Every structure is written in structure tokens, then in C-alpha cells.
């Protein structure tokens, strides 16, 4: 078997195009997922039992079902109720909803890890629940929340490869298109793996850089 270096050289620009689509989708999913997950995480700390149970049910569903099925539900099931999304936005929404479920649990656990005595001390001086949450608990939980959140976002980038099943022209789909023409799976899949590895290594480095610069409470 001869490794086709010429095909590798020709494929890099095509895969780079797919990578840019992957980064675009993941960037939007990271923003939406972080915002929604943060709100759900705060909602899980609500004094209203119905709100806490609703968040718990959502988180359990996201954690208990495969990402691929969630993608199918967004892309194939929503049109049944009259919501038709193009492949790009179906991918963004599916990844955002998936990330939100995990980030909500990360936020809940991070805030819950703060010593209860601080909340009791804050209540003793007349602070309300919302004030304790935003001024006492959240700032201190930030350092504990950032590492698992960035790990989840790295997982999100890897999971974006599943969007190829709904024909989103991201990195994996671009590679599949090249393989369909040139029948060279070894070269292309190896190249795809390198693209993902470099991208995720950069994200991991940024995560460590951010963690080092967070204040220690």
C-alpha cells in the first residue's frame, strides 16, 4: 500500500474549508450553550421546586441520550411540528442544547461546592437569596466551573463530527466527500484526525491559560 502524499496536499484546502464550518458551528453552539446552560444552572438553584424539577428533567434527558439522537430529533422531528431548519442551524441548535444540559449541571455543582457557612453568614447580615448567589457564590465557584466547562466545549467540538449524518459540510463531511471520489480513507481520515487534534490541543491550551489567570478566592 502506497501512501498518497499528493492527495494529502490537494485535500488540505478542502478539509480546511470544512474545518472553518466546524469552528463556525461550534463557536455559535458554545455561546448559546454556555448562556442557556448558565441560566439553567442558576434555575436549578431556585427555591421553586417546579423549576428545579424541570431543569433536572432536561439535564437527565440530555445526559441520558446520545448526541446523535438529539441531532436527529432537532433535524427530523421538529419539521413534524412545523419547524423546518436548514442543516447548519439544526446542527447549531442540537449542539447548543446538548452543551447546555452539561453546563447546567457543572454550574449547579460548582455553586454547590462552596462552603454552606458562607451562605449562612450572608443571610445573617440580611442578604437575599439572589444577592448571595450573584455576589457570594458565583464569583467563588468560577474557578471550579471553568475547567469542566472548557472540557465540555472540547467534547462539543469532537461531537460536531456527528453533524455529517445530516449533511452539514463540516470537517468530517468534507473528508467523506473526498474519500467518495478518490477512495483513499487512510490518508483522509488520518488527515482529519490531525485537524481535530490540532484544534482541540489549541482549545486545551487556552483552557489552561484561562484557568491560571482566574483569581483565587
N, C-alpha and C positions, 0 to 999 in steps of 0.2 A: 504494500500500500504506500503510495507516494503522497506526501502532504502538499497540497496545492497552495503554495505561498502567493501565487499570482491572484488566485481567487480571494485570498485573505485581504490583499491590498485593495482589490476592487470593492470588497464588501464593507470595508471600514466606513466610507462615507454614507452608505445606505443604512448601516447599523447606527451610525451617529445621528441620522435623522430620526430613527426610531427611539434612540435614547433621549433626544430632546423632547419627543412627545411623552415619554415616560416621566421625565423630570417635570414637564408642564402639568401633567395629570397629578403627579404626587405632590407637587407644590400646592396646588389648589386643595387636594384632599387633606394635606397636613394642616392648612389654615382652617378649613371648615371643620375638620375632625377635632382639632385642638379647641376651637371655640365651643363647638357643641359638647365635646367631652368635658370641658371645664364647667360648662353650665350644668350638665347632668351630674357631675361630681358634686357641685355645690348643692344641687337639688336633693341629692341623696343624703345630705346633712340637714335637710329641712325638718322642722318639728311636725309637719303634716305627714301622718302615716301613709295616706294615699299616694302622696308624691314619692315618698321613699320606696313604696312597693312598685310603683310604675317604673321608676328608674331601675330597680333591681330586676324587674321582669325583662326590661330592654337589655340590660347588661348580660343577663343569663342567656338570652336568645343569641346575642352576638357571640358570646364566648362558647356557646354550645352548638353552633352550626358552622360548617365550613365556609370560608370566604367565597369559594366557587358558587355555592348555593345562594349566597347573598347577592352575588353578581347576577345570577340567573333570575332571582326574584325582582331585582330592580329593572333588568333589561326586558324580561319576557312577561313577568306578572303584572307590572304596572300598566302596560297597554290594555290589559283586560278591563281596568277601571278607567280607561280613557286618558292615561298619562303616557304619551309617547316621547321617549328621549332618544336623541342620537347616541351613537356608541360612546363618543367622548364624554358626554355629560353623565351617561349611565355609569361609566367607569369611575368618574369623579365622585358621584353620589354614593356608589357602593363602597368605595374605599373610605370615604368620609364617615359613613355610618359605622363601618367596621372599626375604624380608629377611635371613633367617639365612645364606643362601648368599652374599649380597653382603657382609654384615657380617663373616663369617668371613674372607673374602679381605682386607677392609680391615684387620682386626686382624693378620692374618699379615704383610701388607705394612708396617703401622705398626711392629710389633716388629722386623721385618727391616731397617727403615731406620736403626735405632740402630747406631752405630759398633761394629764387632766387637771393637775393643780393650777396650771396657768389659766384655764378657763374659769375655775372656781375663784381664783384671785380676782379675775376681771369682773366676774359677776358681783363679787363682794364690794366693788367700788362703783357699782351701778351701770356697768356696760351692758348693752343689749346683745342678743344672740348674733345679729348681723354685724355689730361692731366687733365682737370677739372674733368672729370668723374672718373678717377682712383686715383687721388691724393686729390681731394676735396670732391666729392660727395659720392663715395663708402665707404670710411672709416667712414664717419659720419652716413651713413644710416645703418651700420652694426647692431647697437643696435636695431634699429626699425625693421630690417628684420628678425633677429634670432627668436623671439617668434612666429610669424605666420608661419615661415618655419618649426620650430620644431612641431608646431601643425599640419601642413600638413603631416609631416612624421609620426606622431602618427595616423592620419587618414589613411595613407597608410598601416600601419600595420593592422588596423581593416579591411580595404578593401581587404587585401590579402586573407581573408576568401572566397571571391568570386572565387578564383582560383580553389576551389574544383569542380566547374562545368566543368572544363576541365581536371579533374582527376589528378591535382597536389597533391601529397601526403603531404599536409601541415597540420596544426593543425586541422582544421575543417574536412578535408577529412579523417584524421586518426580517428576522433571521429565517423564519419559516418560509417566507416568500422567496428568499434567496435559495434555500435548500430545494424548494419545489422546482426551481429552474435548473440548478447545477448539480443536484444530488450529491452534496458534499456535507453531510451532517456533522462529521468530526470537526472539520475546520470551523464551520459556522457556530456550532454550539459551544465550542471552546472559546471562540472569539466573544460570543455573547456572555459567557461566564466571566471573562476578563473585564468586559464593560461593567457588569454588575459589581464585580469585586472592587474595581477602582472607585466606582461611585459610592458604594457602601463604606469603603475604607475612609473616604473623604468625610462622609457624614459622621462616622465614628470618631474621627479626629476632631471634628467641630464639636461633637458632644463632649469630649473630654476637655476641650479648650473652654467651653462654656461652663462646665462644672467647676473647673479650677477658679473661675472668676466670680462665682456666686459668693455672696457674703456668708460668713459663718455666724450663726446666731447663738 
